[in-house]
Amino acid sequence: MKKIIYVLVLPLAIGSGLAFANREIKNETLKKTAPNSRTLTETTTERNKWEASPNGIKFKKWKESPEGIKVLDNAAKIKNQVKNSANIEAVVTSLYLPLGAQLGFGVMIRINRKDYILSFGLENSNEFQQLKSLKVNDKITIRGRSVMFAPKYSCPIVAGDYVQRDNKIIYKRMPNQSGC
């Protein structure tokens, strides 16, 4: 009888010991990664430092210029729709991005008579194959994950997550597998 109890208790003790050891290892890794995160004051000082740099000054001037104000206004018009992952009706105006664009694969679109760049990122595989079937004046429904802007571009940039044409999904971004 004692042998049966020992046989049953021994694996239980070993299993619980391993479980607690594993938990401590996970807690140690979490503690190690926490110091890398920046505080609000560090972030603010870094931003202020960048704003005082030549690039920061140039960006600030662009934001206050008529062209910058126009881009920022157009970005603000669809920001809430993008934030809420709402369907946005658009028309393809060009299959090519502006000359010198470094956004990866994308197309030019028009939403409510305003031009935007619909960017999908770097083209690593054939995931954009169906998007290449788009034509100028195609009516599409999009969803984006963010709206960006830069002085280099004369219109806001929408990071595309989803594209639908004729009620058929032709692109849906896969979630990042690395967990970030």
C-alpha positions as CSV (number, residue, x, y, z in Angstrom):
1,M,0.0,0.0,0.0
2,K,2.8,2.4,0.9
3,K,4.5,1.6,-2.5
4,I,1.3,2.6,-4.3
5,I,1.1,5.9,-2.4
6,Y,4.8,6.6,-3.2
7,V,4.2,5.8,-6.8
8,L,1.3,8.2,-7.0
9,V,2.8,11.0,-4.9
10,L,6.3,11.0,-6.5
11,P,5.1,12.0,-10.1
12,L,2.8,14.6,-8.5
13,A,5.7,16.1,-6.6
14,I,8.0,16.1,-9.6
15,G,5.3,17.7,-11.8
16,S,4.5,20.5,-9.4
17,G,8.2,21.2,-8.9
18,L,8.6,21.6,-12.7
19,A,5.6,23.8,-12.9
20,F,6.8,26.2,-10.2
21,A,10.3,26.2,-11.7
22,N,8.8,27.1,-15.1
23,R,6.7,29.9,-13.6
24,E,9.8,31.4,-12.0
25,I,11.7,31.4,-15.3
26,K,8.8,33.2,-17.0
27,N,8.6,35.8,-14.2
28,E,12.4,36.4,-14.5
29,T,12.1,37.0,-18.3
30,L,9.2,39.4,-17.7
31,K,11.2,41.3,-15.1
32,K,14.1,41.5,-17.6
33,T,12.1,43.0,-20.4
34,A,10.3,45.6,-18.3
35,P,13.3,48.0,-17.8
36,N,13.5,48.5,-21.6
37,S,10.2,50.3,-21.7
38,R,10.5,54.1,-21.6
39,T,8.7,56.3,-19.2
40,L,6.6,59.2,-20.3
41,T,9.2,61.8,-19.4
42,E,11.9,59.9,-21.4
43,T,9.6,59.7,-24.4
44,T,8.8,63.5,-24.1
45,T,12.4,64.5,-23.8
46,E,13.3,62.3,-26.9
47,R,10.5,63.9,-28.9
48,N,11.5,67.4,-27.9
49,K,15.1,66.6,-28.8
50,W,14.0,65.4,-32.2
51,E,11.8,68.4,-32.8
52,A,14.8,70.6,-32.2
53,S,16.8,68.7,-34.8
54,P,16.9,69.9,-38.4
55,N,14.5,67.1,-39.5
56,G,12.1,68.0,-36.7
57,I,12.2,71.7,-37.7
58,K,11.6,70.8,-41.3
59,F,8.7,68.5,-40.4
60,K,7.1,71.2,-38.2
61,K,7.3,73.7,-41.1
62,W,5.7,71.2,-43.4
63,K,2.8,70.6,-41.0
64,E,2.2,74.4,-40.9
65,S,2.4,74.8,-44.7
66,P,-0.7,74.8,-46.9
67,E,0.3,71.4,-48.3
68,G,0.9,69.9,-44.9
69,I,-2.4,71.3,-43.6
70,K,-4.3,69.8,-46.5
71,V,-2.7,66.3,-45.9
72,L,-3.4,66.4,-42.2
73,D,-7.0,67.5,-42.9
74,N,-7.5,64.6,-45.3
75,A,-6.0,62.2,-42.8
76,A,-8.3,63.4,-40.1
77,K,-11.4,62.9,-42.3
78,I,-11.0,59.1,-42.3
79,K,-9.1,58.6,-39.1
80,N,-12.1,57.5,-37.1
81,Q,-13.3,55.1,-39.8
82,V,-9.9,53.5,-39.9
83,K,-9.6,53.4,-36.1
84,N,-13.0,51.6,-35.9
85,S,-12.1,49.2,-38.8
86,A,-15.2,50.4,-40.7
87,N,-15.7,49.6,-44.4
88,I,-14.6,52.6,-46.6
89,E,-15.8,52.9,-50.2
90,A,-13.0,53.9,-52.5
91,V,-12.1,54.1,-56.2
92,V,-8.7,53.1,-57.6
93,T,-7.2,56.1,-59.4
94,S,-3.7,54.7,-60.2
95,L,-2.0,51.3,-60.0
96,Y,1.3,52.9,-59.2
97,L,2.6,54.9,-56.2
98,P,4.2,58.3,-56.7
99,L,7.7,58.3,-58.1
100,G,10.3,57.6,-55.4
101,A,7.8,56.1,-53.0
102,Q,9.3,53.6,-50.5
103,L,6.1,52.1,-49.2
104,G,6.3,48.7,-50.8
105,F,3.2,47.6,-52.8
106,G,0.3,49.9,-53.0
107,V,-2.2,51.8,-55.2
108,M,-3.6,55.3,-55.3
109,I,-7.3,55.6,-54.3
110,R,-9.9,58.3,-54.0
111,I,-12.3,58.4,-51.0
112,N,-14.9,61.2,-51.0
113,R,-13.1,63.1,-53.7
114,K,-9.8,63.1,-51.8
115,D,-6.7,61.2,-52.8
116,Y,-5.0,58.7,-50.6
117,I,-2.2,56.1,-50.9
118,L,-3.3,52.6,-50.0
119,S,-0.2,50.8,-48.9
120,F,0.2,47.1,-48.1
121,G,3.9,46.9,-47.2
122,L,6.8,45.0,-48.7
123,E,6.1,42.4,-51.3
124,N,7.7,39.3,-49.9
125,S,5.6,36.6,-51.5
126,N,2.6,36.3,-53.9
127,E,0.1,37.5,-51.2
128,F,-0.7,40.5,-53.4
129,Q,-1.4,38.5,-56.5
130,Q,-5.2,39.2,-56.5
131,L,-4.5,42.9,-55.8
132,K,-2.6,43.1,-59.0
133,S,-5.8,42.4,-60.8
134,L,-7.2,45.8,-59.8
135,K,-7.8,48.3,-62.6
136,V,-8.2,52.0,-62.6
137,N,-11.8,53.1,-61.7
138,D,-12.5,49.9,-59.9
139,K,-14.8,50.5,-56.9
140,I,-13.4,48.8,-53.8
141,T,-14.2,48.5,-50.1
142,I,-11.3,48.8,-47.8
143,R,-10.4,48.6,-44.2
144,G,-7.2,50.0,-42.8
145,R,-5.2,49.7,-39.6
146,S,-3.7,53.2,-39.5
147,V,-3.4,56.6,-41.4
148,M,0.0,58.1,-41.8
149,F,1.5,61.1,-43.4
150,A,4.9,62.4,-44.4
151,P,6.3,65.5,-46.1
152,K,7.5,63.3,-49.0
153,Y,3.9,62.5,-50.0
154,S,1.2,64.9,-51.1
155,C,-1.6,62.7,-49.7
156,P,-2.2,60.6,-46.5
157,I,-1.1,56.9,-46.5
158,V,-3.6,54.3,-45.4
159,A,-2.1,51.0,-44.3
160,G,-4.4,48.4,-45.9
161,D,-5.8,45.4,-44.0
162,Y,-8.7,44.3,-46.2
163,V,-9.8,44.9,-49.8
164,Q,-13.1,43.8,-51.3
165,R,-14.2,44.2,-54.9
166,D,-17.7,43.1,-56.2
167,N,-18.5,41.6,-52.8
168,K,-15.4,39.3,-53.0
169,I,-12.5,39.6,-50.7
170,I,-9.3,40.0,-52.8
171,Y,-7.0,40.8,-49.9
172,K,-7.0,40.2,-46.2
173,R,-3.9,40.9,-44.1
174,M,-2.8,37.9,-42.0
175,P,-2.1,38.7,-38.4
176,N,1.6,38.8,-37.5
177,Q,2.7,35.3,-36.4
178,S,5.6,36.6,-34.2
179,G,3.1,38.0,-31.7
180,C,4.1,41.6,-32.1
